[in-house]
Amino acid sequence: MANDLKTYDLVVIGGGPAGITAVMAASRFGKSVALVDSHQEIGGAGFNTGTVPSKTLRETALALSGLKSRNLYGVDLSLRREVTVADFLGHEEHVKDAFHASITQRLQVLQATIYCGISFFLDAHTIQINLGSEDGDKDPSAPGGEIQLRGEKILIATGSSPVHPDVFPFGHGEIYDSDTILKLGRIPKTLAVVGAGVIGTEYGCTFRALGAEVHIIDGRDVLLPFLDAEVSQALVGAFESI
């Protein structure tokens, strides 16, 4: 409840890779640690909306395009119905479930406490959590309840979110960001990717391998400028040839 106050050596806000690493490190040094995340499934974008789902889709696309390129005599490798992104991500759910179970078990062994809810600061060492429908501490708090945590140290590891420029009407029509693109109901026939960074180029290549006509748009004259110039040029040539 709102009057409850629990004290820890370290309170970590954000259950992504950075937050989880911090929790484990502090716990191994014998510190009392609490992890707060707004989602019931910890892991952040890396395991819930980003790395794991996108890599699963990419590997499936590579496997499918590789099979097609073999041109086996007498074997029809075409897709006989309209395919959805979800068709390619069935295994991804099993991977995520295994990860969540493994991480939760490891945190329990380390005696770290997990809270699910939205948090905000009351002072430099105290946060209040508006608990969600289920909190990892298993306290008998009703949905929508509140709890306060005090930490000698508080680490903010909330990560980042996709940029939504005003010029693009997100939420209307077929406009997606890197978090929501995997919620597509079907593989698109054409796709314009605005931003030729790591994520943009990865999704561009992935959907091209799945048969979509892809246009990558970027304001820079060099693709992935942090790469060696020859590598960047080779990638451009490879993209244009697929």
N, C-alpha and C positions, 0 to 999 in steps of 0.2 A: 504494500500500500504506500501512499505518498509519504507517510511518516517513517517508513522503513529506511534505514541507512546502513549499507554494508561497506566495509572498508577493505581495500586491497593495496598491495604494494604497487601494482600496475593495472591500469584500466586501458584497454585497447579498443578504440572505436573503429570498426571496419574489419570484416572477416575475410578479406581477400588474401592473396599470397603473402603480402608484406605483414599484415596484421597477424596472420597465423604463425608466421616465422617468429615474430616478436613474442607472441604468447608462449611458444614452445621454448624459446631461448631463456626467457625470464623464469619459466616454470622449472627448467632444469637447474637453475641457480637457486632453487628453493624459495622463490618469491611467490606470493599469493597473487593470482592474476584473474582478471575478468575480461571476457571478450564480448563486445556489443556489436550486433549487426542488425540491420533493418530487415533482412530476409531470413526466413527459416532455414534455408539451405546456404550454409557458409561456403566460401570459396571465391566470392566476388565474380567479376566479369571473366576472369581467366577460366573458370570452370562452369559458369552458368550461362553466360551469353557470348563469350569470346573465344578464347583459345581452344578449349576442348570441342565445342560445337563446330567452329570453323575448320579445325584440322580434321575432324571426322568427315565433314562434307568434302574437304579437299582431297583426302585420301580416297574417298568413294568416287569422286570425279576422275581422279587419276586412274583408278582401277578400271572404271567404265571406259574411258577414252583409250586406255591401253588395250582392252579387249576388242574395241571397235577397230583399232589400227591393225590387228592381226588378220582381219579379213579371212576368217576360217571358212573353208569351202563347205557349203551345205549347212552353216550355222547362222541363224538369224539373231543378231544381237541388238535389234532395234527395240525401242520401248513401245509397247502396243497400247498404251493408254497415257493420258496426261499425268505426268509425274509431279508430285509435290516435294518440297524440300523435306517435309517430315518423313517421306519414304526413305530418304538417305540418312536419317538421323536416329533410327531405331536403336542402333548399337550405342549411340552417344548417351542415351538415357541410362543404360546399364553402366557405362563408364562413370557417369556423374554419381549414380547411386553408390557405386563401390567407393568412389573417392569420399563422398560425404560420410559414409559409414566408417571408413578408415580414419579420417581426420577426427571425427567425433570421438571415436574410441581412444585415439592417442591423446586427445585433450583431456578425456576423462581419466586416463591413467596418470597424466601429469597433474591431475586435480585442478585444472583450470575450469572456470565457470562460464557458461555461455548464456547470454541474454539476447532475446529477440525483440527488437523494438526501435523506435526513433528516440534519439537522445539529444539533449541540449545542455549547455553549461549553466549551472547556478552560481558557481564561482570558479576560481582557478583550479580547485582540486575536487569539485563536486559536480556530477552530472545527474540529471533526471532522465529516466527512461519511460516513455509511454509504451508499455508492453503491448506486443501484438497478441495474436490468438494463441500463440504457443511460445513459451520462453524456455531456453535450454537449461535453466536452473531448476526446473520442475517445481517451482514454488506454486502454491495453490492460489495464485493471483488470477482474478477474473480477466477476461479479454478487455482491453482498454484500461487496465490498472496501471499504476505508477510505482516506480521504485527508484531510490536514490543510491548512487554509488560514489564513494569517496576514494580517490587514489592518490598515493604519494606522488606518483608520476602518471600522466595521462598521455597516451600516444594516439594521435589522429592519423588513421591510415584508411581514409575513405575513398582513395583512388580518384578516378576521373570519369567523365561521361562524354558522349559524343557532342560535338559542337553543332548547334542548330542555327545557321545563318538565317537572318530574317527574309532573305530573298527566296528561300525555299519554304513552301507552305506545308511543313510537317503536320501529319495528322489528316491530310486531305489527299485523296488520290493515291497513286502508287509511288509514294515517296517514303523511303526508309533510311534509317541510319545503320551504323555497324552493329548495333544491339538488336534491332528489330528486323534486319534483312532475313534472318533465318525463320521468321514467322510468315514468310511468303506462302500463299496457298498453293502456288504452282511454280514450276520453273519458267521464267519469263522468256518470251521470244526475243526481245531486245532489252538491253540494260545499259544505262548510262551511269558510269561511276565518276562522281565528282571528287577529285582528290587522289593523286597517284602516289600516296604514301605506301607504307608496308601493307596496311589493312586493305586499302583500295585496290592495289595491284593483286593482292592475294585473292580477293573476291572476284575481281575481273577475270583472272585466269581460271578460277574455279568454275564460274558460270559459263565461260567460253567452252571449257571442257565438257560441260553438261549440255552444250548445244545452243546456248543463247548467243545472239549477236551482241557483242560488247563494245562500247565506246568509252575509253578512259579519258577524262578531261582534267587538265591541271594547268595552273597559271605559270608554272616553271618550264624552262626549256630543256631541263635535264630530268630524267626519271631517276628517282631515289638518289639525290645528289650526294648523300653520305657514302655511297659506294665508289669504288674505283671507276674512273671514267670509261675504261674499256668494258668493265663488267656491266655498267649501266647501258652502254650502247648495245652490248650483246643481248641484254634483256629486252630492249626495244625491238631488236630484230626478231627475237623469239616470239614476242607478243604479236607482232605484225604478221607472223607466218602461220599462226594457229587459227 
